[in-house]
Amino acid sequence: MKIKFSSTGSGDDKGPYIKFGSGHFKVDNAGNLTAEGGGTIARWTIGDYVLYNADVGMNSNPNNSKYPSITGHNSKAFFANNSFYVTHDGYLFSTSGKIGGWNITNKTLYQNNVGMNADSTNQYDPNGTSNNTNLKTNNGNMAFWAGAGASSGNNIKNFYVTHDGYLFSKSGNIAGWAVSEKSF
């Protein structure tokens, strides 16, 4: 341990300060605390550029190989397992939660009766259950939908587009032509 009471010196040696060990833990003349390169705070491990507990943490080094980059992005800056992370260049990944009032599940983004489904092979309901018939139609699996409505076996929305490009609308206007549930 090294304690310096005078204000002499320059750079890292400018006093007053308290340093422990090799300088990885110190308090400088302005009262700033530095702790890096080992140890814990409330069971969170302190690394040179990271503060973490198990698979949850913060990483200040965009080139840190312990928290590798996602293809095309810098390394993870904030992370919680692999279900949530933000990279240093702002890429956000989450398999649950909300963003702008919209619900996020593993494969869907939805709010009330409006949504999107990213998976063309499995259908995910708003609770994230796979192979649910809520987004399946006789014309294919819904990619986009809006509005409510139901028929036996299939939850038919007022408007939807399947992953194969099939468009269904109960009403509207296309190039000046009126669309209703049973006529064009």
N, C-alpha and C positions, 0 to 999 in steps of 0.2 A: 504494500500500500504506500502511496506517495501523497502527501498533503503539502500544498504550497500556499502560504498565507499572503505572500507579497504579490503585488501586481506587476512584477518585472517579467521579462521574457517576451517571446513573440510566438505566433502560431499556436500549435497545440501545447506549447510550454508556457504560454502567458497565464499568469496566476491571477487571482487565487483559484485553486482547484483541488479536487480529491480524485485520485486514480487508484483503482484496484487492479492487481495483476498486470497484464500486458497492455492496459489501457482500453480493454473492451467494455469496462464499466467505469464511468467517470462522471463527475459533475464539474462543469466549467465555471469560469468567473461570472457568467451571466445567469447561472443556475440551471442551465440545460443539462439534462440527464441523458447519457448515452449508454445503452446496454446492447451488445451485439456479440455474436460468436459463441453463444452457449448460455445455459441456465434456463430458468423458468420464471414465469410470473403467473400466479394463480393457475398452475398446471398447464399454461401455454408455453411451448418451447420457443426460445429465442434463438434465431439463426442470424447469419450475417445480413440477410436481406428478407427474412421471413419470420412471421409470428404465427404459430400454428398449434393445433391440438388435434391429433389423429388426422383426419382428412378435411379439416376445416381451418381456414386461415387467410392470411394476407401476405402477399409477396411483392416487394418493391423493385425487384430486378427483372426487367423484361426478358433477359437472357438466362434466367435460372433454369437449369436442366432438370432439377427435381420436380418442378411443376411445368411440364413441357408445353410447348405451343400447340395450338389446334391448327390444323392445316390452313395456311394463309394468314395466321394471326400470331401475335406475340404470346408469351407465356401467361398463365393465369395470374391475375392480380388479386382477386377475391374468389374463394372457392369453398364449396361444401360438398364433399364427395365428388361424384361425377354428375350429380343431378342439378347442380347450379354452379355457374362460374362466370366471371367477367374477365376478359383478357386485357392486357395493358393498352391495346388499341381500341377498346370499347366493344368488342364482340361479346354479346350476352347469350347465355344458354341456360334454359330452365325447362324442366319437365312438369312443373306444377306452379301454381300461384296465379297472380293477376297482373295485368299491365294495362293501364288506361281503362280500367273497369272491365276488361275482357278476361275471361277465365282461360288459363293455360293448362292443358293436359299433355300427355305424352305425344299425341298426334293431332290434337284439335286446338283451335282458338275460337271461342264462342262467347256470346252474351245473349241471354234469353233465347229467342228463336232465330238468331242469326249466327252463322259460323262458317268455319273452314275445316276440312279434314285433309291432312297431308298424306294419308295412306290409302292407296287405291285397292289394296288387297283385303285389308281388315277394316271393319267399321268400328269406330270408337264413339261411345255415347258421351255426353257431357261429364260423366263420372269417370271416364277413362277406361271403361270395360271393353275389351276387344270382342270382335265378332258379334256385336249387338246389331239388331235389325233397325235401330232408330235412323240410321243413315243409309240404309240399303233400300233400293227401289227395284222395280221390275226392269228398269232401264240401265241399271248399273249402280255403282257406289258413288254417293254424293261427294263432290269436292267442295262446293259452295252451296249454301241454302239460306232461305229467309222465309219467315212466316210459319204458322202452325197449321195443323190439319192431320187427320189420321184416316186410315182405312185398315181393314183387317189384315194383319200380318206385316204391313208396311206403313211406316210413318211418312205419309206424303206431305211435303211442305208446299206452301203456295208458290215457291220459286226454288229451283235448284239446277245445278249443272253437275253432271257426272264427270268422273275422271276421263271418260272416253269422249267428252264434249257434247253429250246429249243435254239439251236445254228444255226445261219444263217451266211453264208459267201459267197460272190459273187466269190471269188477266194482265192487261197492259196495252202497249201500242208499239208496233214495229213498222217503221217507215210509213206512218199514217194509217196503217191497218189496225183496227181494234181487235184485241185478243180477249176472249172471255173463256170461261171454263169449258164450254162445249162448242165454241164457234170461232171463226177467224174472219 
